[in-house]
Amino acid sequence: KQWYQRRVAITAGNEWTNIPSDGYSTILSEINDKGVISATVVIDKTKISDITDYKAEISIAGFKETSSEIKLNAVEATVADVGPVFEKAAATFSATIKGPSKPSNVVLVHQESGEEIIVDLTSVSSTIPFEVSHTFDTVYSNSKGNYYFRVTFASGLKFDSDKVELVVKIRCRPLSNPPNAQLSEAEMTESHNYKTVVTCDDSSYIIMDENLREAICNTSTGTYDKTDLTPCLRTFDPSG
């Protein structure tokens, strides 16, 4: 017996090549009482180059028989990123799935806890690609971590998607307004933290201490790096 794989590449053209022994296993059954023999190839770890056509050539009593071509199709799943969210906010996980048919079952798996949430497929279209999603109405600190979709098809084929991380931020308790000042929040680039900034009530006031103008909220712990912020002082015209 010999299995062949179609190679489609600029260098190889569109040709059939022998399947190597490394990374592949072939099985040939005995002829049953109906004269049927089965040839099987097992791919240990599927690579991109394995997503192609296959055929088997079997020699029986001096005669060679070649099977019809078999196409190996890959299941693909693109998982959307989930932005960082604050505790008690909603978080949505979604994926675009390409497979042999509409999935018969999809669960969203929280890797850290092992919890599996069944995804409702009622509104999922029966045509490729299949869009699936699940929304948590409220998330908490123990909701953070890595999530992935486990997809099952009617044939029994199962597929795990790539993982996506959910970052759950803890909001710091509001600080009190310093005298003659207002506080506002600002996002911090390249960080999940945010800062609270002092601004004076009007142009007749100035910041007393620039070093105490901002407080950074560490959203992983819900604590500020400082809690006493600068007040604003009134300015006077000495000529006045």
TARAQUI-V95753 format. One record per residue. N is the residue number from 1. PHI is phi in whole degrees, 0 to 359 (none if undefined). NEAR is the number of other C-alpha atoms within 12 Angstrom. Layout:
n:N phi:PHI near:NEAR
n:N phi:PHI near:NEAR
This chain:
n:1 phi:none near:27
n:2 phi:208 near:28
n:3 phi:262 near:34
n:4 phi:237 near:31
n:5 phi:235 near:30
n:6 phi:280 near:26
n:7 phi:254 near:22
n:8 phi:242 near:18
n:9 phi:202 near:12
n:10 phi:298 near:8
n:11 phi:280 near:8
n:12 phi:266 near:12
n:13 phi:72 near:11
n:14 phi:238 near:14
n:15 phi:234 near:17
n:16 phi:263 near:22
n:17 phi:233 near:22
n:18 phi:295 near:20
n:19 phi:285 near:27
n:20 phi:289 near:18
n:21 phi:280 near:16
n:22 phi:285 near:12
n:23 phi:90 near:15
n:24 phi:226 near:22
n:25 phi:231 near:19
n:26 phi:241 near:25
n:27 phi:229 near:19
n:28 phi:236 near:22
n:29 phi:281 near:15
n:30 phi:283 near:13
n:31 phi:289 near:13
n:32 phi:277 near:10
n:33 phi:291 near:7
n:34 phi:259 near:8
n:35 phi:76 near:10
n:36 phi:256 near:13
n:37 phi:235 near:21
n:38 phi:245 near:19
n:39 phi:244 near:25
n:40 phi:229 near:23
n:41 phi:239 near:28
n:42 phi:244 near:21
n:43 phi:264 near:23
n:44 phi:297 near:14
n:45 phi:222 near:13
n:46 phi:292 near:16
n:47 phi:246 near:14
n:48 phi:304 near:14
n:49 phi:292 near:19
n:50 phi:278 near:27
n:51 phi:278 near:21
n:52 phi:200 near:25
n:53 phi:262 near:26
n:54 phi:225 near:32
n:55 phi:206 near:27
n:56 phi:243 near:31
n:57 phi:240 near:29
n:58 phi:237 near:26
n:59 phi:258 near:17
n:60 phi:231 near:16
n:61 phi:52 near:8
n:62 phi:85 near:8
n:63 phi:253 near:10
n:64 phi:256 near:13
n:65 phi:239 near:18
n:66 phi:247 near:19
n:67 phi:287 near:21
n:68 phi:289 near:14
n:69 phi:285 near:17
n:70 phi:241 near:19
n:71 phi:260 near:16
n:72 phi:266 near:23
n:73 phi:256 near:20
n:74 phi:266 near:22
n:75 phi:271 near:29
n:76 phi:241 near:26
n:77 phi:218 near:28
n:78 phi:253 near:25
n:79 phi:262 near:29
n:80 phi:286 near:26
n:81 phi:294 near:21
n:82 phi:246 near:27
n:83 phi:290 near:19
n:84 phi:302 near:28
n:85 phi:228 near:29
n:86 phi:277 near:28
n:87 phi:306 near:27
n:88 phi:74 near:18
n:89 phi:267 near:22
n:90 phi:268 near:21
n:91 phi:218 near:30
n:92 phi:244 near:27
n:93 phi:250 near:33
n:94 phi:216 near:32
n:95 phi:211 near:34
n:96 phi:253 near:28
n:97 phi:245 near:36
n:98 phi:241 near:27
n:99 phi:209 near:29
n:100 phi:291 near:27
n:101 phi:197 near:25
n:102 phi:298 near:29
n:103 phi:302 near:37
n:104 phi:272 near:27
n:105 phi:203 near:27
n:106 phi:224 near:36
n:107 phi:234 near:32
n:108 phi:262 near:36
n:109 phi:252 near:29
n:110 phi:269 near:25
n:111 phi:301 near:25
n:112 phi:294 near:17
n:113 phi:262 near:15
n:114 phi:81 near:16
n:115 phi:294 near:19
n:116 phi:242 near:20
n:117 phi:248 near:23
n:118 phi:290 near:22
n:119 phi:268 near:30
n:120 phi:288 near:19
n:121 phi:255 near:21
n:122 phi:304 near:17
n:123 phi:267 near:14
n:124 phi:283 near:25
n:125 phi:296 near:17
n:126 phi:268 near:19
n:127 phi:248 near:16
n:128 phi:287 near:19
n:129 phi:278 near:21
n:130 phi:259 near:30
n:131 phi:258 near:32
n:132 phi:239 near:38
n:133 phi:203 near:30
n:134 phi:214 near:30
n:135 phi:243 near:19
n:136 phi:271 near:23
n:137 phi:293 near:15
n:138 phi:218 near:18
n:139 phi:245 near:24
n:140 phi:232 near:24
n:141 phi:300 near:23
n:142 phi:282 near:21
n:143 phi:276 near:31
n:144 phi:294 near:29
n:145 phi:131 near:25
n:146 phi:262 near:26
n:147 phi:233 near:36
n:148 phi:209 near:38
n:149 phi:265 near:40
n:150 phi:252 near:35
n:151 phi:250 near:39
n:152 phi:237 near:27
n:153 phi:255 near:21
n:154 phi:302 near:15
n:155 phi:289 near:15
n:156 phi:100 near:13
n:157 phi:297 near:21
n:158 phi:239 near:22
n:159 phi:212 near:26
n:160 phi:255 near:26
n:161 phi:283 near:28
n:162 phi:295 near:25
n:163 phi:268 near:26
n:164 phi:227 near:28
n:165 phi:264 near:26
n:166 phi:257 near:33
n:167 phi:258 near:29
n:168 phi:254 near:32
n:169 phi:264 near:32
n:170 phi:255 near:28
n:171 phi:281 near:29
n:172 phi:287 near:26
n:173 phi:294 near:18
n:174 phi:301 near:20
n:175 phi:271 near:27
n:176 phi:280 near:20
n:177 phi:293 near:23
n:178 phi:293 near:26
n:179 phi:302 near:22
n:180 phi:63 near:25
n:181 phi:218 near:27
n:182 phi:237 near:25
n:183 phi:247 near:26
n:184 phi:222 near:21
n:185 phi:258 near:21
n:186 phi:219 near:18
n:187 phi:290 near:18
n:188 phi:247 near:18
n:189 phi:293 near:9
n:190 phi:58 near:7
n:191 phi:202 near:17
n:192 phi:273 near:26
n:193 phi:277 near:31
n:194 phi:222 near:29
n:195 phi:233 near:33
n:196 phi:254 near:35
n:197 phi:240 near:34
n:198 phi:271 near:37
n:199 phi:230 near:31
n:200 phi:284 near:27
n:201 phi:300 near:20
n:202 phi:205 near:16
n:203 phi:290 near:15
n:204 phi:276 near:16
n:205 phi:244 near:21
n:206 phi:229 near:23
n:207 phi:292 near:29
n:208 phi:282 near:22
n:209 phi:223 near:17
n:210 phi:298 near:16
n:211 phi:289 near:15
n:212 phi:246 near:23
n:213 phi:277 near:29
n:214 phi:232 near:31
n:215 phi:233 near:33
n:216 phi:262 near:35
n:217 phi:267 near:31
n:218 phi:278 near:25
n:219 phi:283 near:28
n:220 phi:279 near:26
n:221 phi:242 near:20
n:222 phi:75 near:23
n:223 phi:231 near:23
n:224 phi:275 near:25
n:225 phi:283 near:21
n:226 phi:205 near:21
n:227 phi:241 near:24
n:228 phi:259 near:23
n:229 phi:254 near:33
n:230 phi:292 near:31
n:231 phi:276 near:29
n:232 phi:251 near:28
n:233 phi:247 near:21
n:234 phi:286 near:18
n:235 phi:259 near:16
n:236 phi:235 near:11
n:237 phi:278 near:8
n:238 phi:298 near:5
n:239 phi:277 near:4
n:240 phi:282 near:5
